[in-house]
Amino acid sequence: MLSSIAAELSKDGRTVAVLHGNADPDAVASAAAVKDAFGNVTIWTPGGIDRLAKILVAEMGIQVVEAPEPPPRDRLLVLDTSGPEQLPEGIDLTDAIVVDHHSRNSKWDSARFYYTDDSKSSCAEIVVELVKAGDRRISRDSALALMLGMLTDTGTFKFSRPAMLRAYAGLMEEHGIHMDEVLDLLSVETDISERVSQLRGAQRLKYWKVGEHIVAASQGSAFEASVCKGLISLGADIAFVGSQRGEMFRISARATQAVVRKGIHLGKLLGDVGSETSNGGGGHPGAAGLTGKGDVEAILNISVENAVKVLRKLGSSGD
């Protein structure tokens, strides 16, 4: 299917590459590489981009459009987005091309093309294959951006898989990129507002002990993923952090690789919670998200209850 998608992107006309809200370096790098390889692509980030993605955009001179209204287009490319609920409402997705690396989501089945490979650690790896399928070349700048996407999506290689390491090393070798060039893009101090969010998340946390494991949950107003990581560093095995914005809520979840290896899959867990509450969730075994309408405290409680059930089941099966 990647060859068919590459052929479609090679046709005349303007492509709009839309990314999920608070888009990370993996999403931005993937879009930038597609634009560089196929041309005539507008990168649309209606939900903004995160702190590291802003550094990438500034350092690499990547142009993004953050307007709430979609730019003119002949085709829509959706990158690194696990479900339609992560995009603004009202977008016509019947002609969309979806390229992703999260668990398969039936909500994308109406799209013109839907390619996902959850064996990949990052969307950047799929974009490398997509560019090659189109017989196009990855420039050095694109390679550097894609490597940053791979690096950040694997927690600086902590959660990487062999295929990702091979793709990363291939770009290094092909373009003569040194490791420090990528790491320099990460060498930025954590913003004080993010650090305050982490501390507030710790103040508000609740936790449940399940055998030898700990599930933690907290609420905040921003930096949900960062607060999750902070709770994991404090000793939680699974962490859920949510925020409420009017009727809308957003939840991030993280798990240690130790519990992931035992069978926890947060993407599937939050996907089930999303289905149960008529919202949308998904992601990877160790990192996932859930967004939609409702009371964030109630959704957090459901998420915790489901995680506790899974841990108890895994504990029983290991006895």
VEXROFI-613467 format. One record per atom (N, C-alpha, C): residue in three letters; x, y, z. Coordinates in steps of 0.05 Angstrom, whole numbers, padded with zeros to 5 digits, always signed. Layout:
N
AlaXYZ...
***
This chain:
319
Met+00016-00024+00000Met+00000+00000+00000Met+00017+00025+00000Leu+00041+00024+00011Leu+00058+00048+00012Leu+00065+00058-00016Ser+00068+00039-00035Ser+00073+00047-00062Ser+00050+00062-00074Ser+00025+00053-00068Ser+00001+00067-00078Ser-00001+00095-00065Ile+00005+00097-00039Ile+00004+00123-00026Ile+00025+00141-00038Ala+00049+00131-00042Ala+00070+00147-00054Ala+00062+00157-00082Ala+00049+00140-00098Ala+00040+00148-00124Ala+00019+00170-00122Glu+00002+00168-00102Glu-00019+00189-00099Glu-00006+00215-00091Leu+00014+00214-00073Leu+00027+00239-00065Leu+00044+00251-00087Ser+00051+00235-00107Ser+00067+00245-00129Ser+00050+00259-00150Lys+00024+00257-00149Lys+00006+00270-00169Lys+00006+00300-00165Asp-00002+00314-00186Asp-00005+00343-00185Asp-00026+00350-00164Gly-00024+00374-00153Gly-00043+00383-00133Gly-00030+00387-00106Arg-00044+00401-00089Arg-00033+00408-00063Arg-00042+00387-00042Thr-00023+00378-00026Thr-00028+00360-00004Thr-00027+00376+00022Val-00047+00372+00039Val-00046+00383+00066Val-00041+00360+00085Ala-00018+00361+00100Ala-00011+00341+00120Ala-00020+00351+00147Val-00041+00339+00158Val-00052+00348+00184Val-00041+00329+00206Leu-00035+00342+00229Leu-00023+00327+00252Leu-00041+00329+00276His-00038+00310+00294His-00054+00311+00319His-00047+00335+00337Gly-00065+00341+00355Gly-00061+00364+00373Gly-00036+00361+00389Asn-00023+00383+00395Asn+00002+00383+00410Asn+00023+00364+00397Ala+00025+00367+00370Ala+00041+00349+00354Ala+00070+00348+00364Asp+00081+00324+00365Asp+00108+00319+00375Asp+00128+00318+00352Pro+00154+00316+00358Pro+00174+00316+00337Pro+00170+00293+00317Asp+00160+00270+00325Asp+00156+00248+00306Asp+00136+00257+00285Ala+00114+00269+00293Ala+00093+00278+00274Ala+00104+00300+00256Val+00117+00320+00268Val+00126+00343+00252Val+00148+00334+00233Ala+00167+00317+00242Ala+00188+00307+00225Ala+00178+00291+00202Ser+00158+00274+00208Ser+00146+00258+00186Ser+00134+00275+00165Ala+00119+00296+00173Ala+00107+00314+00154Ala+00128+00330+00138Ala+00149+00339+00152Ala+00170+00354+00138Ala+00184+00337+00118Ala+00189+00312+00124Ala+00203+00294+00105Ala+00185+00288+00081Val+00159+00285+00085Val+00141+00281+00062Val+00141+00306+00044Lys+00140+00329+00057Lys+00140+00354+00042Lys+00166+00357+00026Asp+00188+00350+00038Asp+00214+00352+00025Asp+00216+00333+00001Ala+00205+00309+00005Ala+00208+00288-00016Ala+00188+00291-00039Phe+00163+00299-00032Phe+00142+00299-00053Phe+00134+00327-00062Gly+00141+00347-00046Gly+00135+00375-00054Gly+00106+00382-00052Asn+00100+00409-00053Asn+00073+00420-00053Asn+00056+00409-00030Val+00068+00409-00006Val+00055+00399+00018Val+00054+00422+00039Thr+00030+00426+00050Thr+00027+00445+00072Thr+00023+00429+00098Ile+00039+00436+00118Ile+00037+00422+00144Ile+00018+00438+00162Trp-00004+00425+00168Trp-00026+00438+00183Trp-00026+00427+00212Thr-00023+00444+00231Thr-00022+00436+00260Thr-00044+00452+00275Pro-00069+00446+00270Pro-00091+00462+00283Pro-00091+00460+00313Gly-00079+00438+00325Gly-00078+00435+00354Gly-00052+00443+00365Gly-00035+00457+00350Gly-00009+00466+00359Gly+00012+00444+00360Ile+00036+00451+00369Ile+00058+00432+00370Ile+00071+00434+00398Asp+00084+00412+00406Asp+00096+00412+00433Asp+00123+00426+00434Arg+00134+00427+00458Arg+00159+00443+00463Arg+00182+00433+00446Leu+00187+00407+00444Leu+00209+00397+00428Leu+00204+00401+00398Ala+00179+00399+00390Ala+00172+00403+00362Ala+00177+00432+00354Lys+00172+00450+00373Lys+00178+00479+00367Lys+00207+00484+00363Ile+00224+00469+00378Ile+00253+00472+00374Ile+00261+00461+00347Leu+00249+00438+00340Leu+00255+00426+00313Leu+00247+00445+00291Val+00223+00457+00293Val+00213+00475+00273Val+00232+00499+00270Ala+00241+00510+00293Ala+00258+00534+00292Ala+00286+00527+00281Glu+00297+00505+00290Glu+00324+00497+00281Glu+00326+00489+00252Met+00305+00476+00242Met+00305+00465+00215Met+00290+00483+00195Gly+00279+00504+00205Gly+00264+00522+00187Gly+00239+00510+00174Ile+00226+00493+00190Ile+00202+00479+00180Ile+00178+00498+00183Gln+00162+00501+00162Gln+00139+00519+00163Gln+00114+00503+00169Val+00099+00512+00189Val+00074+00499+00196Val+00052+00520+00197Val+00028+00511+00192Val+00004+00529+00193Val-00013+00520+00216Glu-00017+00538+00236Glu-00032+00531+00259Glu-00060+00543+00259Ala-00069+00553+00236Ala-00096+00564+00234Ala-00117+00543+00240Pro-00140+00550+00252Pro-00160+00531+00258Pro-00174+00520+00233Glu-00175+00537+00212Glu-00188+00529+00187Glu-00168+00515+00169Pro-00176+00494+00155Pro-00158+00479+00138Pro-00149+00495+00114Pro-00124+00493+00106Pro-00114+00506+00082Pro-00126+00493+00057Pro-00126+00506+00034Pro-00137+00494+00009Pro-00121+00469+00003Arg-00135+00449-00008Arg-00121+00424-00013Arg-00135+00408-00035Asp-00119+00391-00047Asp-00130+00371-00066Asp-00131+00344-00053Arg-00115+00340-00033Arg-00116+00314-00018Arg-00107+00320+00011Leu-00116+00302+00029Leu-00110+00305+00058Leu-00093+00281+00067Leu-00071+00287+00079Leu-00053+00266+00090Leu-00053+00269+00120Val-00061+00248+00134Val-00062+00248+00164Val-00038+00231+00173Leu-00021+00243+00190Leu+00003+00229+00199Leu+00003+00226+00229Asp+00013+00203+00238Asp+00018+00198+00267Asp-00005+00205+00284Thr-00029+00197+00276Thr-00054+00204+00290Thr-00070+00179+00294Ser-00074+00171+00319Ser-00086+00145+00325Ser-00116+00144+00319Gly-00130+00167+00320Gly-00159+00167+00315Gly-00169+00194+00306Pro-00192+00195+00292Pro-00203+00220+00282Pro-00209+00240+00304Glu-00214+00231+00328Glu-00221+00249+00350Glu-00197+00267+00357Gln-00173+00261+00348Gln-00150+00278+00354Gln-00148+00301+00334Leu-00166+00303+00315Leu-00167+00324+00296Leu-00191+00342+00300Pro-00191+00366+00289Pro-00215+00383+00292Pro-00240+00371+00280Glu-00262+00376+00292Glu-00288+00366+00282Glu-00294+00377+00255Gly-00309+00362+00239Gly-00319+00372+00214Gly-00301+00368+00190Ile-00278+00355+00193Ile-00261+00350+00171Ile-00271+00326+00155Asp-00273+00329+00129Asp-00282+00307+00111Asp-00258+00288+00108Leu-00261+00264+00118Leu-00239+00244+00117Leu-00243+00223+00096Thr-00264+00225+00080Thr-00269+00203+00060Thr-00247+00201+00039Asp-00234+00224+00034Asp-00212+00223+00014Asp-00184+00223+00027Ala-00184+00218+00053Ala-00159+00221+00068Ala-00140+00197+00063Ile-00114+00204+00066Ile-00093+00184+00066Ile-00082+00183+00095Val-00085+00161+00108Val-00076+00159+00136Val-00052+00141+00138Val-00030+00152+00150Val-00005+00137+00154Val+00001+00139+00184Asp+00002+00116+00197Asp+00004+00116+00226Asp+00020+00092+00236His+00027+00093+00262His+00041+00070+00274His+00029+00061+00300His+00004+00069+00305His-00011+00060+00328His-00028+00035+00322Ser-00041+00025+00342Ser-00058+00002+00337Ser-00080+00009+00317Arg-00088-00011+00301Arg-00108-00006+00281Arg-00134+00005+00293Asn-00146+00025+00281Asn-00170+00038+00291Asn-00191+00037+00269Ser-00214+00024+00274Ser-00235+00020+00254Ser-00247+00047+00246Lys-00243+00068+00262Lys-00254+00094+00255Lys-00241+00106+00230Trp-00218+00095+00222Trp-00204+00105+00198Trp-00213+00089+00174Asp-00229+00069+00177Asp-00235+00050+00154Asp-00248+00064+00131Ser-00261+00087+00135Ser-00274+00101+00114Ser-00254+00118+00097Ala-00230+00121+00107Ala-00210+00136+00092Ala-00203+00123+00066Arg-00193+00138+00047Arg-00186+00127+00020Arg-00163+00107+00023Phe-00142+00115+00037Phe-00120+00097+00043Phe-00116+00098+00074Tyr-00112+00074+00085Tyr-00105+00073+00114Tyr-00083+00052+00118Tyr-00060+00063+00125Tyr-00037+00045+00129Tyr-00027+00050+00158Thr-00026+00029+00174Thr-00015+00031+00200Thr+00002+00006+00206Asp+00024+00010+00220Asp+00041-00012+00227Asp+00050-00008+00256Asp+00036-00021+00275Asp+00043-00016+00303Asp+00067-00032+00312Ser+00081-00045+00294Ser+00107-00058+00301Ser+00129-00037+00299Lys+00123-00014+00288Lys+00142+00008+00286Lys+00142+00025+00311Ser+00165+00033+00320Ser+00167+00049+00344Ser+00160+00078+00339Ser+00160+00087+00314Ser+00155+00115+00307Ser+00143+00116+00279Cys+00128+00138+00274Cys+00118+00143+00247Cys+00140+00149+00228Ala+00162+00161+00238Ala+00185+00168+00222Ala+00196+00144+00206Glu+00195+00120+00219Glu+00205+00096+00205Glu+00188+00090+00181Ile+00162+00093+00184Ile+00144+00088+00161Ile+00148+00108+00139Val+00153+00133+00146Val+00158+00154+00126Val+00183+00148+00111Val+00204+00137+00124Val+00228+00129+00109Val+00221+00109+00088Glu+00204+00089+00095Glu+00196+00069+00076Glu+00178+00081+00054Leu+00161+00100+00061Leu+00143+00113+00042Leu+00159+00129+00021Val+00179+00144+00030Val+00195+00159+00011Val+00210+00140-00008Lys+00221+00119+00003Lys+00235+00100-00014Lys+00216+00086-00034Ala+00191+00081-00024Ala+00171+00068-00042Ala+00164+00087-00065Gly+00166+00113-00061Gly+00161+00132-00082Gly+00186+00138-00099Asp+00207+00123-00094Asp+00233+00127-00109Asp+00242+00156-00106Arg+00238+00167-00082Arg+00248+00194-00075Arg+00271+00192-00056Arg+00285+00214-00052Arg+00309+00215-00035Arg+00303+00230-00009Ile+00313+00221+00012Ile+00312+00234+00038Ile+00336+00253+00041Ser+00331+00279+00043Ser+00353+00298+00046Ser+00366+00296+00074Arg+00389+00308+00077Arg+00402+00307+00103Arg+00386+00320+00125Asp+00373+00343+00119Asp+00357+00356+00139Asp+00333+00339+00147Ser+00321+00326+00127Ser+00298+00309+00133Ser+00307+00285+00150Ala+00331+00274+00143Ala+00341+00252+00158Ala+00346+00259+00187Leu+00357+00283+00192Leu+00362+00292+00219Leu+00336+00295+00234Ala+00316+00306+00221Ala+00289+00310+00234Ala+00277+00283+00240Leu+00278+00264+00221Leu+00266+00238+00225Leu+00281+00223+00248Met+00307+00227+00250Met+00322+00214+00272Met+00313+00225+00299Leu+00308+00251+00300Leu+00298+00263+00325Leu+00270+00251+00332Gly+00253+00247+00311Gly+00227+00235+00316Gly+00230+00207+00327Met+00248+00191+00316Met+00253+00164+00326Met+00263+00165+00354Leu+00281+00183+00359Leu+00294+00185+00385Leu+00274+00192+00407Thr+00257+00212+00402Thr+00238+00221+00422Thr+00215+00201+00426Asp+00207+00188+00405Asp+00185+00169+00408Asp+00193+00143+00421Thr+00219+00138+00424Thr+00229+00114+00438Thr+00241+00121+00465Gly+00237+00145+00475Gly+00248+00153+00501Gly+00278+00151+00500Thr+00290+00163+00479Thr+00320+00162+00475Thr+00330+00133+00475Phe+00317+00117+00458Phe+00324+00089+00452Phe+00314+00070+00474Lys+00303+00080+00496Lys+00295+00062+00518Lys+00275+00041+00509Phe+00256+00050+00491Phe+00235+00032+00482Phe+00238+00024+00453Ser+00262+00026+00442Ser+00266+00021+00414Ser+00265-00008+00407Arg+00260-00014+00382Arg+00259-00041+00371Arg+00282-00044+00350Pro+00289-00068+00344Pro+00311-00072+00325Pro+00307-00057+00298Ala+00283-00058+00287Ala+00278-00045+00261Ala+00283-00015+00263Met+00275-00003+00286Met+00280+00026+00289Met+00309+00032+00290Leu+00325+00016+00305Leu+00354+00020+00307Leu+00367+00017+00279Arg+00357-00001+00263Arg+00369-00005+00236Arg+00362+00020+00219Ala+00338+00029+00221Ala+00330+00053+00205Ala+00346+00077+00213Tyr+00349+00080+00239Tyr+00365+00103+00250Tyr+00394+00102+00241Ala+00406+00078+00244Ala+00434+00075+00236Ala+00437+00079+00206Gly+00417+00071+00190Gly+00418+00074+00161Gly+00419+00104+00153Leu+00403+00120+00167Leu+00403+00149+00161Leu+00429+00162+00170Met+00439+00153+00193Met+00465+00163+00202Met+00487+00158+00181Glu+00488+00133+00172Glu+00509+00125+00153Glu+00505+00138+00126Glu+00481+00140+00116Glu+00476+00151+00090Glu+00483+00180+00088His+00478+00195+00110His+00482+00224+00109His+00506+00234+00126Gly+00520+00215+00138Gly+00543+00223+00155Gly+00535+00240+00179Ile+00513+00233+00191Ile+00502+00248+00214Ile+00514+00236+00240His+00525+00254+00257His+00536+00245+00282His+00514+00246+00304Met+00518+00229+00324Met+00498+00227+00345Met+00493+00253+00359Asp+00515+00268+00363Asp+00512+00293+00378Asp+00495+00314+00364Glu+00493+00312+00337Glu+00476+00331+00322Glu+00447+00328+00329Val+00438+00303+00334Val+00411+00298+00342Val+00406+00305+00371Leu+00425+00296+00388Leu+00423+00301+00416Leu+00423+00331+00423Asp+00437+00347+00406Asp+00437+00376+00411Asp+00409+00388+00409Leu+00392+00376+00393Leu+00364+00386+00391Leu+00348+00380+00416Leu+00358+00361+00432Leu+00344+00354+00457Leu+00355+00369+00481Ser+00377+00382+00478Ser+00391+00394+00501Ser+00378+00422+00507Val+00355+00421+00519Val+00341+00445+00526Val+00329+00442+00554Glu+00331+00462+00570Glu+00321+00461+00597Glu+00291+00459+00598Thr+00280+00444+00616Thr+00251+00442+00619Thr+00240+00469+00628Asp+00219+00478+00614Asp+00206+00503+00620Asp+00195+00503+00649Ile+00197+00526+00663Ile+00188+00527+00691Ile+00158+00519+00693Ser+00142+00527+00674Ser+00113+00520+00675Ser+00109+00490+00674Glu+00126+00476+00659Glu+00124+00447+00658Glu+00133+00435+00684Arg+00154+00446+00696Arg+00163+00436+00722Arg+00142+00440+00744Val+00128+00463+00743Val+00107+00469+00762Val+00084+00449+00758Ser+00077+00442+00733Ser+00056+00423+00728Ser+00064+00395+00739Gln+00089+00388+00737Gln+00098+00362+00748Gln+00095+00362+00778Leu+00102+00384+00791Leu+00099+00385+00821Leu+00070+00385+00829Arg+00053+00399+00815Arg+00024+00399+00821Arg+00012+00371+00817Gly+00022+00358+00796Gly+00012+00331+00791Gly+00019+00312+00813Ala+00043+00316+00824Ala+00051+00300+00847Ala+00035+00306+00872Gln+00028+00331+00875Gln+00011+00339+00898Gln-00017+00326+00897Arg-00027+00324+00873Arg-00055+00315+00870Arg-00058+00285+00864Leu-00036+00271+00865Leu-00037+00243+00856Leu-00052+00225+00876Lys-00064+00204+00865Lys-00076+00182+00881Lys-00063+00157+00870Tyr-00060+00137+00887Tyr-00048+00113+00877Tyr-00061+00088+00889Trp-00058+00066+00875Trp-00070+00040+00883Trp-00048+00019+00880Lys-00045+00003+00901Lys-00025-00018+00901Lys-00039-00044+00892Val-00028-00056+00871Val-00039-00081+00860Val-00017-00102+00861Gly-00017-00119+00881Gly+00006-00137+00884Gly+00032-00122+00887Glu+00050-00127+00869Glu+00076-00113+00870Glu+00077-00088+00852His+00054-00080+00842His+00053-00058+00823His+00036-00035+00834Ile+00042-00010+00824Ile+00028+00014+00833Ile+00016+00028+00809Val-00010+00034+00811Val-00023+00050+00790Val-00029+00078+00802Ala-00021+00099+00788Ala-00024+00126+00798Ala-00041+00143+00779Ala-00055+00162+00790Ala-00071+00180+00773Ala-00071+00208+00785Ser-00072+00228+00768Ser-00072+00255+00777Ser-00086+00273+00756Gln-00092+00297+00765Gln-00105+00317+00747Gln-00088+00342+00746Gly-00088+00355+00723Gly-00073+00380+00719Gly-00087+00397+00699Ser-00072+00416+00688Ser-00083+00434+00668Ser-00066+00435+00643Ala-00043+00422+00643Ala-00025+00422+00620Ala-00003+00401+00624Phe+00012+00396+00603Phe+00035+00378+00604Phe+00028+00350+00615Glu+00006+00339+00606Glu-00003+00314+00618Glu+00018+00292+00614Ala+00030+00290+00590Ala+00049+00269+00585Ala+00074+00272+00603Ser+00083+00297+00607Ser+00106+00302+00623Ser+00100+00295+00652Val+00076+00302+00662Val+00069+00295+00689Val+00068+00264+00693Cys+00058+00250+00672Cys+00058+00221+00673Cys+00086+00210+00677Lys+00105+00221+00661Lys+00132+00212+00664Lys+00143+00217+00692Gly+00135+00240+00703Gly+00144+00247+00730Gly+00133+00227+00750Leu+00108+00218+00747Leu+00096+00199+00766Leu+00110+00171+00763Ile+00117+00165+00738Ile+00132+00139+00734Ile+00159+00141+00748Ser+00172+00164+00746Ser+00198+00167+00759Ser+00196+00166+00790Leu+00172+00173+00800Leu+00168+00172+00829Leu+00163+00143+00839Gly+00157+00125+00821Gly+00153+00097+00829Gly+00129+00083+00819Ala+00112+00098+00804Ala+00088+00085+00793Ala+00095+00066+00770Asp+00081+00045+00767Asp+00084+00027+00744Asp+00066+00035+00720Ile+00043+00046+00727Ile+00025+00057+00707Ile+00015+00084+00718Ala+00014+00104+00700Ala+00006+00131+00709Ala-00015+00142+00689Phe-00036+00153+00700Phe-00056+00167+00683Phe-00057+00196+00693Val-00056+00215+00674Val-00059+00243+00681Val-00079+00256+00662Gly-00099+00270+00674Gly-00120+00282+00658Gly-00123+00312+00663Ser-00135+00325+00643Ser-00141+00354+00646Ser-00168+00359+00634Gln-00182+00379+00645Gln-00209+00386+00636Gln-00208+00414+00623Arg-00220+00416+00599Arg-00222+00442+00586Arg-00251+00446+00577Gly-00267+00458+00594Gly-00295+00460+00588Gly-00308+00432+00589Glu-00322+00426+00567Glu-00334+00399+00565Glu-00314+00378+00556Met-00291+00387+00546Met-00272+00369+00535Met-00251+00361+00556Phe-00241+00336+00553Phe-00219+00327+00570Phe-00197+00314+00554Arg-00174+00312+00566Arg-00152+00298+00554Arg-00137+00282+00575Ile-00131+00257+00569Ile-00116+00239+00587Ile-00092+00228+00573Ser-00070+00228+00587Ser-00045+00215+00578Ser-00039+00192+00597Ala-00028+00171+00587Ala-00021+00148+00603Ala+00007+00138+00596Arg+00022+00129+00616Arg+00048+00117+00612Arg+00051+00093+00630Ala+00068+00074+00621Ala+00073+00050+00636Ala+00103+00043+00634Thr+00113+00030+00654Thr+00141+00021+00652Thr+00143-00003+00633Gln+00167-00007+00622Gln+00171-00029+00604Gln+00168-00056+00619Ala+00173-00056+00645Ala+00170-00080+00661Ala+00141-00091+00659Val+00121-00073+00663Val+00093-00082+00662Val+00084-00086+00633Val+00096-00071+00614Val+00089-00076+00586Val+00098-00104+00578Arg+00121-00112+00587Arg+00131-00139+00580Arg+00113-00161+00593Lys+00100-00154+00615Lys+00082-00173+00628Lys+00055-00175+00614Gly+00049-00156+00596Gly+00024-00157+00581Gly+00007-00133+00580Ile+00015-00111+00594Ile-00001-00087+00594Ile+00001-00073+00566His-00021-00065+00555His-00021-00050+00530His-00040-00026+00534Leu-00028-00003+00540Leu-00044+00021+00547Leu-00060+00030+00523Gly-00050+00027+00498Gly-00065+00035+00475Gly-00092+00020+00473Lys-00091-00006+00478Lys-00116-00022+00477Lys-00133-00015+00501Leu-00121-00011+00524Leu-00136-00005+00548Leu-00152+00021+00545Leu-00138+00043+00536Leu-00152+00068+00532Leu-00171+00067+00508Gly-00165+00050+00488Gly-00183+00047+00466Gly-00209+00035+00476Asp-00208+00016+00495Asp-00232+00004+00506Asp-00247+00025+00523Val-00233+00041+00538Val-00246+00062+00554Val-00260+00082+00535Gly-00246+00088+00513Gly-00258+00107+00494Gly-00284+00096+00482Ser-00284+00070+00476Ser-00308+00058+00465Ser-00330+00057+00486Glu-00323+00052+00511Glu-00342+00050+00533Glu-00355+00077+00539Thr-00340+00099+00534Thr-00350+00125+00541Thr-00356+00143+00517Ser-00357+00130+00493Ser-00362+00144+00468Ser-00342+00166+00462Asn-00317+00160+00468Asn-00295+00178+00462Asn-00274+00163+00446Gly-00251+00175+00442Gly-00231+00162+00426Gly-00204+00160+00440Gly-00194+00135+00441Gly-00168+00131+00454Gly-00152+00111+00439Gly-00126+00111+00445Gly-00108+00091+00432Gly-00079+00099+00437Gly-00062+00083+00424Gly-00033+00089+00427Gly-00017+00063+00428His+00005+00064+00442His+00025+00043+00443His+00022+00027+00469Pro+00036+00005+00472Pro+00034-00010+00497Pro+00042+00007+00522Gly+00063+00023+00519Gly+00073+00038+00542Gly+00066+00067+00542Ala+00052+00077+00522Ala+00044+00106+00521Ala+00019+00108+00504Ala-00001+00122+00515Ala-00027+00124+00501Ala-00041+00149+00510Gly-00063+00155+00496Gly-00079+00179+00503Gly-00108+00174+00498Leu-00124+00191+00510Leu-00153+00190+00507Leu-00164+00218+00508Thr-00181+00225+00488Thr-00193+00252+00487Thr-00222+00250+00482Gly-00237+00271+00489Gly-00266+00271+00483Gly-00281+00289+00502Lys-00307+00284+00503Lys-00325+00300+00521Lys-00332+00284+00545Gly-00333+00297+00568Gly-00341+00283+00593Gly-00326+00294+00617Asp-00331+00282+00639Asp-00318+00290+00664Asp-00291+00275+00667Val-00269+00290+00668Val-00243+00277+00668Val-00239+00259+00692Glu-00250+00267+00715Glu-00246+00251+00739Glu-00259+00224+00736Ala-00283+00224+00725Ala-00298+00199+00721Ala-00283+00181+00701Ile-00272+00193+00679Ile-00258+00177+00659Ile-00231+00167+00671Leu-00219+00183+00688Leu-00194+00173+00701Leu-00200+00149+00718Asn-00222+00150+00733Asn-00230+00128+00750Asn-00235+00102+00735Ile-00248+00105+00712Ile-00253+00082+00694Ile-00227+00071+00684Ser-00208+00088+00676Ser-00182+00080+00666Ser-00167+00065+00687Val-00167+00075+00712Val-00153+00062+00734Val-00165+00035+00740Glu-00192+00034+00741Glu-00205+00009+00746Glu-00198-00013+00726Asn-00197-00005+00700Asn-00190-00024+00679Asn-00162-00033+00682Ala-00144-00014+00689Ala-00115-00022+00692Ala-00112-00041+00715Val-00126-00036+00737Val-00124-00053+00761Val-00134-00081+00754Lys-00156-00083+00739Lys-00167-00109+00731Lys-00147-00124+00714Val-00134-00111+00696Val-00114-00124+00678Val-00090-00134+00695Leu-00081-00117+00713Leu-00058-00125+00730Leu-00065-00149+00747Arg-00089-00149+00758Arg-00097-00171+00775Arg-00099-00197+00759Lys-00109-00194+00734Lys-00111-00217+00716Lys-00084-00228+00709Leu-00066-00210+00703Leu-00039-00218+00696Leu-00025-00231+00720Gly-00031-00220+00745Gly-00019-00232+00769Gly-00030-00260+00774Ser-00056-00263+00769Ser-00068-00290+00773Ser-00057-00310+00753Ser-00053-00301+00728Ser-00043-00320+00707Ser-00014-00328+00712Gly+00000-00311+00727Gly+00028-00317+00732Gly+00032-00334+00757Asp+00011-00339+00772Asp+00013-00355+00797Asp+00017-00384+00791
***
